[in-house]
Amino acid sequence: MEKEENIIEQYELLIYKIAKKFYNVELSDLFQAGCIGLIKANRNYRTDANTNFMSFAYKYIFGEMYELAGKSRDIKLNKEYLKLFKLIESARSFLTQKLNKIPTLTDICLYLEIEESLASDVILLTGQMISLDYEYESLNNEAKIVDMIGTEENTFDQILVNDSMEILEPLEQSIIDYRYFQDLTQSETANILGINQVKVSRLEKSSMKKMKEYIAA
């Protein structure tokens, strides 16, 4: 095990990277929680474990920050927010089929007759909380977390993703929708769109590249 006075300095960047996932909590408080998690991980880690220390520590650091954030939430998820979030997602799916493209937030709000600012708040708040809750549950179910390490963000902001999809052609939008929003395989997507799987794979890769370049710009 590393000495506790050295372990924090060595993994300081990891702590800050994980802290970026959270909101409505002071960064200094998150850092302290992360340090506690890191020390716990260091004390419990065994060199003969089947995972490397960074992946092992991630679970402890995230867990401490999650518990802190849970106590610090100014706005709790309530039934009305969840209900509205589900309505927005249902409207998004319906309008995608009707318009043959991913609808903008404005399209969704006009359809539901709600204020765009309210919808934006619901998407951001509810989406972030659900994402954190899902990751916490996954970590506690011992899901693989190697892919979480070393990436700036694990999920894009929903609104930004929608905006980036606007630059795609209709066929590209449909492929991304089926693959990532409806969780269909490339074969299933190809059958629905009447094209071959090779074309789906090629357009999926090129579309994702366009979206990432748009978001990074």
Residue, then its C-alpha position, 0 to 999 in steps of 0.5 A: m500500500e502507498k503511504e497516505e501522504n503520497i497517495i493523494e498527490q499521486y492520484e489528485l488528477l483522478i479525484y478532480k476528474i471524477a469531481k467534474k461529474f457532480y454539481n451543486v457541491e463545492l469542489s473543495d468538499l468533493f475533493q475532500a470526499g474523494c481523498i477519503g475514498l482514495i485512502k479507503a481504497n488504498r487500505n482495502y486494495r490487495t496487490d493480487a487483485n484482478t483489477n488495477f488500483m486506479s479502477f479499484a480506487y474509482k469506485y471508492i472515490f465516486g462513492e464518497m462523492y456520491e454520498l456527499a452530493g446526495k446529502s447536498r442536493d438542493i432540489k430532490l428528484n420529485k414525481e413531477y420532474l420525473k413525469l415531465f422528463k418522461l413526457i419530454e423523452s416520449a415527445r422526442s421519440f414521437l417527433t423523431q418518427k414524425l419529422n424523420k429527424i431528431p427534434t430540437l428542444t424548441d420542437i419538443c416544447l412547442y409540441l408539449e406546450i411548455e416553457e423551453s427554460l423549464a424543459s431545459d432545467v428538467i433535462l439537465l437536472t434529471g438527466q444528470m441525477i439519473s446518470l449519477d444514480y445509474e453509475y453508482e448502481s453500476l459500480n456497486n454491481e461491480a460493472k467494468i469501469v475501465d472505460m470511465i478512466g481517462t475520458e473527459e466526459n462519459t456522456f454528452d449533455q443531452i441538448l448538445v447532442n441534439d444540436s450536434m445531430e442537426i448537422l447530420e443528413p436524415l439517414e445519418q440521424s436515423i442511424i444514430d437514433y436507432r443505434y444509440f437512442q433505441d439501442l438497436t444492433q447494426s443488423e436491426t438498423a440495416n433491416i429497418l432502413g433497407i440498407n446493408q450492415v456495412k453501410v450502417s457501420r460506415l455511416e455510424k462511424s462518420s456521423m459520430k466523428k462529425m458530432k464529436e468535432y461539432i461538440a469539441a469546436 
